[in-house]
Amino acid sequence: MADRVTTDNDVQLGGPNEMINRMDLEATYKHIDWKVPANYQRRLAAEKWEAMIPERIEPELIGGL
């Protein structure tokens, strides 16, 4: 997993067990007031996390399709 876009020079990479604790899950999944500048920045940063999958995932294994 990456804590931001993987092409960023300051990206931090790690396995899911290590990185999940660093994710801002509140900013990702809960409503926070975006009118508060600090909350808006948290949300923008949370949206940039990436999960890199080393293999092809068959479409029928992806829920919601």
N, CA, C and O atoms as a Tinker XYZ file with bonds, in Angstrom:
   260  protein
     1  N      0.844000   -1.167000    0.000000    73     2
     2  CA     0.000000    0.000000    0.000000    64     1     3
     3  C      0.889000    1.229000    0.000000    63     2     4     5
     4  O      2.039000    1.198000    0.438000    81     3
     5  N      0.322000    2.304000   -0.502000    73     3     6
     6  CA     1.033000    3.576000   -0.560000    64     5     7
     7  C      0.201000    4.647000    0.122000    63     6     8     9
     8  O     -1.020000    4.681000   -0.025000    81     7
     9  N      0.872000    5.531000    0.875000    73     7    10
    10  CA     0.163000    6.569000    1.613000    64     9    11
    11  C     -0.200000    7.778000    0.767000    63    10    12    13
    12  O     -0.753000    8.753000    1.277000    81    11
    13  N      0.106000    7.720000   -0.512000    73    11    14
    14  CA    -0.235000    8.777000   -1.470000    64    13    15
    15  C     -0.023000    8.210000   -2.866000    63    14    16    17
    16  O      0.273000    7.024000   -3.010000    81    15
    17  N     -0.165000    9.007000   -3.859000    73    15    18
    18  CA     0.054000    8.542000   -5.219000    64    17    19
    19  C      1.461000    7.945000   -5.298000    63    18    20    21
    20  O      2.425000    8.560000   -4.843000    81    19
    21  N      1.573000    6.761000   -5.869000    73    19    22
    22  CA     2.844000    6.033000   -5.821000    64    21    23
    23  C      3.979000    6.712000   -6.579000    63    22    24    25
    24  O      5.143000    6.383000   -6.351000    81    23
    25  N      3.678000    7.637000   -7.462000    73    23    26
    26  CA     4.744000    8.332000   -8.186000    64    25    27
    27  C      5.275000    9.545000   -7.430000    63    26    28    29
    28  O      6.217000   10.190000   -7.891000    81    27
    29  N      4.692000    9.867000   -6.284000    73    27    30
    30  CA     5.149000   10.988000   -5.472000    64    29    31
    31  C      6.524000   10.670000   -4.899000    63    30    32    33
    32  O      6.779000    9.541000   -4.480000    81    31
    33  N      7.398000   11.650000   -4.879000    73    31    34
    34  CA     8.757000   11.441000   -4.367000    64    33    35
    35  C      8.794000   11.052000   -2.898000    63    34    36    37
    36  O      9.714000   10.351000   -2.476000    81    35
    37  N      7.820000   11.487000   -2.110000    73    35    38
    38  CA     7.814000   11.229000   -0.672000    64    37    39
    39  C      6.899000   10.082000   -0.269000    63    38    40    41
    40  O      6.547000    9.960000    0.905000    81    39
    41  N      6.511000    9.244000   -1.214000    73    39    42
    42  CA     5.589000    8.147000   -0.931000    64    41    43
    43  C      6.193000    7.179000    0.087000    63    42    44    45
    44  O      7.386000    6.879000    0.045000    81    43
    45  N      5.354000    6.698000    0.996000    73    43    46
    46  CA     5.742000    5.664000    1.950000    64    45    47
    47  C      5.012000    4.387000    1.548000    63    46    48    49
    48  O      3.784000    4.377000    1.458000    81    47
    49  N      5.750000    3.321000    1.310000    73    47    50
    50  CA     5.180000    2.044000    0.902000    64    49    51
    51  C      5.287000    1.036000    2.036000    63    50    52    53
    52  O      6.216000    1.087000    2.842000    81    51
    53  N      4.329000    0.122000    2.089000    73    51    54
    54  CA     4.376000   -0.930000    3.087000    64    53    55
    55  C      3.272000   -1.931000    2.851000    63    54    56    57
    56  O      2.378000   -1.712000    2.033000    81    55
    57  N      3.340000   -3.023000    3.568000    73    55    58
    58  CA     2.309000   -4.043000    3.483000    64    57    59
    59  C      1.038000   -3.582000    4.166000    63    58    60    61
    60  O      1.067000   -2.644000    4.962000    81    59
    61  N     -0.085000   -4.236000    3.863000    73    59    62
    62  CA    -1.361000   -3.803000    4.441000    64    61    63
    63  C     -1.393000   -3.848000    5.967000    63    62    64    65
    64  O     -2.004000   -2.977000    6.585000    81    63
    65  N     -0.769000   -4.812000    6.576000    73    63    66
    66  CA    -0.779000   -4.898000    8.039000    64    65    67
    67  C     -0.076000   -3.707000    8.678000    63    66    68    69
    68  O     -0.456000   -3.257000    9.759000    81    67
    69  N      0.943000   -3.204000    8.009000    73    67    70
    70  CA     1.684000   -2.048000    8.511000    64    69    71
    71  C      0.941000   -0.745000    8.209000    63    70    72    73
    72  O      0.842000    0.131000    9.068000    81    71
    73  N      0.427000   -0.625000    7.008000    73    71    74
    74  CA    -0.110000    0.646000    6.539000    64    73    75
    75  C     -1.542000    0.933000    6.984000    63    74    76    77
    76  O     -1.926000    2.098000    7.089000    81    75
    77  N     -2.330000   -0.091000    7.246000    73    75    78
    78  CA    -3.736000    0.134000    7.588000    64    77    79
    79  C     -3.871000    1.008000    8.831000    63    78    80    81
    80  O     -4.810000    1.798000    8.932000    81    79
    81  N     -2.952000    0.875000    9.767000    73    79    82
    82  CA    -3.001000    1.677000   10.990000    64    81    83
    83  C     -2.642000    3.139000   10.750000    63    82    84    85
    84  O     -2.909000    3.993000   11.595000    81    83
    85  N     -2.036000    3.427000    9.599000    73    83    86
    86  CA    -1.649000    4.799000    9.281000    64    85    87
    87  C     -2.716000    5.529000    8.465000    63    86    88    89
    88  O     -2.652000    6.748000    8.307000    81    87
    89  N     -3.695000    4.785000    7.949000    73    87    90
    90  CA    -4.740000    5.394000    7.130000    64    89    91
    91  C     -5.684000    6.225000    7.993000    63    90    92    93
    92  O     -5.970000    5.865000    9.135000    81    91
    93  N     -6.161000    7.326000    7.445000    73    91    94
    94  CA    -7.143000    8.159000    8.132000    64    93    95
    95  C     -8.529000    7.661000    7.724000    63    94    96    97
    96  O     -9.171000    8.234000    6.844000    81    95
    97  N     -8.976000    6.599000    8.368000    73    95    98
    98  CA   -10.251000    5.975000    8.007000    64    97    99
    99  C    -11.436000    6.872000    8.330000    63    98   100   101
   100  O    -12.465000    6.794000    7.660000    81    99
   101  N    -11.313000    7.712000    9.329000    73    99   102
   102  CA   -12.396000    8.640000    9.643000    64   101   103
   103  C    -12.616000    9.606000    8.473000    63   102   104   105
   104  O    -13.756000    9.838000    8.070000    81   103
   105  N    -11.548000   10.160000    7.935000    73   103   106
   106  CA   -11.679000   11.088000    6.810000    64   105   107
   107  C    -12.147000   10.374000    5.547000    63   106   108   109
   108  O    -12.762000   10.989000    4.676000    81   107
   109  N    -11.858000    9.084000    5.447000    73   107   110
   110  CA   -12.248000    8.322000    4.266000    64   109   111
   111  C    -13.710000    7.912000    4.304000    63   110   112   113
   112  O    -14.405000    8.028000    3.295000    81   111
   113  N    -14.193000    7.434000    5.445000    73   111   114
   114  CA   -15.501000    6.791000    5.494000    64   113   115
   115  C    -16.572000    7.517000    6.305000    63   114   116   117
   116  O    -17.748000    7.168000    6.198000    81   115
   117  N    -16.211000    8.500000    7.101000    73   115   118
   118  CA   -17.207000    9.204000    7.905000    64   117   119
   119  C    -17.365000   10.633000    7.393000    63   118   120   121
   120  O    -16.494000   11.168000    6.707000    81   119
   121  N    -18.484000   11.225000    7.739000    73   119   122
   122  CA   -18.696000   12.620000    7.360000    64   121   123
   123  C    -17.883000   13.514000    8.284000    63   122   124   125
   124  O    -18.006000   13.449000    9.508000    81   123
   125  N    -17.060000   14.341000    7.681000    73   123   126
   126  CA   -16.369000   15.380000    8.438000    64   125   127
   127  C    -16.654000   16.699000    7.726000    63   126   128   129
   128  O    -16.822000   16.725000    6.506000    81   127
   129  N    -16.708000   17.761000    8.463000    73   127   130
   130  CA   -17.057000   19.072000    7.911000    64   129   131
   131  C    -15.923000   19.591000    7.034000    63   130   132   133
   132  O    -14.864000   19.975000    7.531000    81   131
   133  N    -16.156000   19.597000    5.737000    73   131   134
   134  CA   -15.128000   20.033000    4.787000    64   133   135
   135  C    -14.913000   21.535000    4.794000    63   134   136   137
   136  O    -13.953000   22.028000    4.202000    81   135
   137  N    -15.795000   22.267000    5.457000    73   135   138
   138  CA   -15.618000   23.722000    5.548000    64   137   139
   139  C    -14.481000   24.080000    6.488000    63   138   140   141
   140  O    -13.954000   25.191000    6.448000    81   139
   141  N    -14.110000   23.129000    7.332000    73   139   142
   142  CA   -12.961000   23.316000    8.223000    64   141   143
   143  C    -11.714000   22.961000    7.409000    63   142   144   145
   144  O    -11.568000   21.815000    6.983000    81   143
   145  N    -10.813000   23.921000    7.187000    73   143   146
   146  CA    -9.666000   23.671000    6.307000    64   145   147
   147  C     -8.851000   22.427000    6.665000    63   146   148   149
   148  O     -8.409000   21.709000    5.768000    81   147
   149  N     -8.646000   22.162000    7.936000    73   147   150
   150  CA    -7.859000   20.986000    8.329000    64   149   151
   151  C     -8.576000   19.696000    7.934000    63   150   152   153
   152  O     -7.934000   18.738000    7.504000    81   151
   153  N     -9.898000   19.666000    8.076000    73   151   154
   154  CA   -10.662000   18.481000    7.674000    64   153   155
   155  C    -10.618000   18.287000    6.167000    63   154   156   157
   156  O    -10.503000   17.162000    5.680000    81   155
   157  N    -10.708000   19.385000    5.434000    73   155   158
   158  CA   -10.651000   19.307000    3.971000    64   157   159
   159  C     -9.303000   18.724000    3.530000    63   158   160   161
   160  O     -9.256000   17.887000    2.628000    81   159
   161  N     -8.229000   19.154000    4.150000    73   159   162
   162  CA    -6.897000   18.634000    3.809000    64   161   163
   163  C     -6.772000   17.165000    4.175000    63   162   164   165
   164  O     -6.148000   16.396000    3.444000    81   163
   165  N     -7.359000   16.765000    5.301000    73   163   166
   166  CA    -7.356000   15.340000    5.685000    64   165   167
   167  C     -8.047000   14.504000    4.624000    63   166   168   169
   168  O     -7.546000   13.452000    4.228000    81   167
   169  N     -9.201000   14.977000    4.165000    73   167   170
   170  CA    -9.956000   14.234000    3.148000    64   169   171
   171  C     -9.158000   14.129000    1.857000    63   170   172   173
   172  O     -9.094000   13.052000    1.263000    81   171
   173  N     -8.553000   15.214000    1.415000    73   171   174
   174  CA    -7.752000   15.172000    0.188000    64   173   175
   175  C     -6.604000   14.174000    0.312000    63   174   176   177
   176  O     -6.332000   13.418000   -0.621000    81   175
   177  N     -5.934000   14.170000    1.458000    73   175   178
   178  CA    -4.823000   13.233000    1.668000    64   177   179
   179  C     -5.328000   11.795000    1.709000    63   178   180   181
   180  O     -4.689000   10.901000    1.155000    81   179
   181  N     -6.464000   11.563000    2.354000    73   179   182
   182  CA    -7.008000   10.202000    2.470000    64   181   183
   183  C     -7.394000    9.637000    1.108000    63   182   184   185
   184  O     -7.278000    8.431000    0.885000    81   183
   185  N     -7.848000   10.483000    0.202000    73   183   186
   186  CA    -8.264000   10.016000   -1.120000    64   185   187
   187  C     -7.085000    9.576000   -1.987000    63   186   188   189
   188  O     -7.294000    8.930000   -3.014000    81   187
   189  N     -5.874000    9.905000   -1.607000    73   187   190
   190  CA    -4.705000    9.589000   -2.437000    64   189   191
   191  C     -4.052000    8.247000   -2.111000    63   190   192   193
   192  O     -3.131000    7.826000   -2.811000    81   191
   193  N     -4.512000    7.573000   -1.062000    73   191   194
   194  CA    -3.963000    6.264000   -0.743000    64   193   195
   195  C     -4.189000    5.312000   -1.899000    63   194   196   197
   196  O     -5.219000    5.391000   -2.568000    81   195
   197  N     -3.245000    4.411000   -2.151000    73   195   198
   198  CA    -3.371000    3.429000   -3.220000    64   197   199
   199  C     -3.029000    2.042000   -2.705000    63   198   200   201
   200  O     -2.140000    1.870000   -1.871000    81   199
   201  N     -3.743000    1.070000   -3.212000    73   199   202
   202  CA    -3.426000   -0.339000   -2.959000    64   201   203
   203  C     -2.934000   -0.918000   -4.276000    63   202   204   205
   204  O     -3.630000   -0.860000   -5.290000    81   203
   205  N     -1.747000   -1.469000   -4.255000    73   203   206
   206  CA    -1.173000   -2.055000   -5.465000    64   205   207
   207  C     -1.383000   -3.563000   -5.419000    63   206   208   209
   208  O     -0.963000   -4.230000   -4.473000    81   207
   209  N     -2.028000   -4.086000   -6.434000    73   207   210
   210  CA    -2.363000   -5.503000   -6.509000    64   209   211
   211  C     -1.368000   -6.173000   -7.454000    63   210   212   213
   212  O     -1.277000   -5.782000   -8.618000    81   211
   213  N     -0.617000   -7.176000   -6.981000    73   211   214
   214  CA     0.448000   -7.760000   -7.801000    64   213   215
   215  C     -0.035000   -8.705000   -8.904000    63   214   216   217
   216  O      0.749000   -9.087000   -9.772000    81   215
   217  N     -1.292000   -9.080000   -8.879000    73   215   218
   218  CA    -1.804000  -10.029000   -9.869000    64   217   219
   219  C     -3.118000   -9.517000  -10.437000    63   218   220   221
   220  O     -3.729000   -8.591000   -9.904000    81   219
   221  N     -3.533000  -10.138000  -11.525000    73   219   222
   222  CA    -4.826000   -9.825000  -12.125000    64   221   223
   223  C     -5.932000  -10.367000  -11.214000    63   222   224   225
   224  O     -5.823000  -11.474000  -10.687000    81   223
   225  N     -6.982000   -9.586000  -11.038000    73   223   226
   226  CA    -8.152000  -10.033000  -10.286000    64   225   227
   227  C     -9.273000  -10.212000  -11.301000    63   226   228   229
   228  O     -9.623000   -9.285000  -12.033000    81   227
   229  N     -9.817000  -11.392000  -11.331000    73   227   230
   230  CA   -10.898000  -11.687000  -12.262000    64   229   231
   231  C    -12.123000  -10.835000  -11.912000    63   230   232   233
   232  O    -12.462000  -10.702000  -10.736000    81   231
   233  N    -12.788000  -10.258000  -12.915000    73   231   234
   234  CA   -13.929000   -9.370000  -12.661000    64   233   235
   235  C    -15.019000   -9.991000  -11.791000    63   234   236   237
   236  O    -15.639000   -9.283000  -10.997000    81   235
   237  N    -15.268000  -11.289000  -11.920000    73   235   238
   238  CA   -16.332000  -11.912000  -11.119000    64   237   239
   239  C    -15.998000  -11.969000   -9.630000    63   238   240   241
   240  O    -16.878000  -12.226000   -8.809000    81   239
   241  N    -14.733000  -11.732000   -9.278000    73   239   242
   242  CA   -14.323000  -11.710000   -7.867000    64   241   243
   243  C    -14.486000  -10.334000   -7.236000    63   242   244   245
   244  O    -14.333000  -10.189000   -6.023000    81   243
   245  N    -14.795000   -9.323000   -8.044000    73   243   246
   246  CA   -14.945000   -7.971000   -7.559000    64   245   247
   247  C    -16.424000   -7.715000   -7.307000    63   246   248   249
   248  O    -17.237000   -7.772000   -8.229000    81   247
   249  N    -16.764000   -7.436000   -6.074000    73   247   250
   250  CA   -18.163000   -7.196000   -5.715000    64   249   251
   251  C    -18.695000   -5.910000   -6.331000    63   250   252   253
   252  O    -17.953000   -4.956000   -6.566000    81   251
   253  N    -19.981000   -5.909000   -6.582000    73   251   254
   254  CA   -20.636000   -4.703000   -7.088000    64   253   255
   255  C    -20.632000   -4.537000   -8.589000    63   254   256   257
   256  O    -21.165000   -3.554000   -9.104000    81   255
   257  N    -20.038000   -5.485000   -9.305000    73   255   258
   258  CA   -20.028000   -5.364000  -10.771000    64   257   259
   259  C    -21.198000   -6.100000  -11.382000    63   258   260
   260  O    -21.352000   -6.108000  -12.603000    81   259
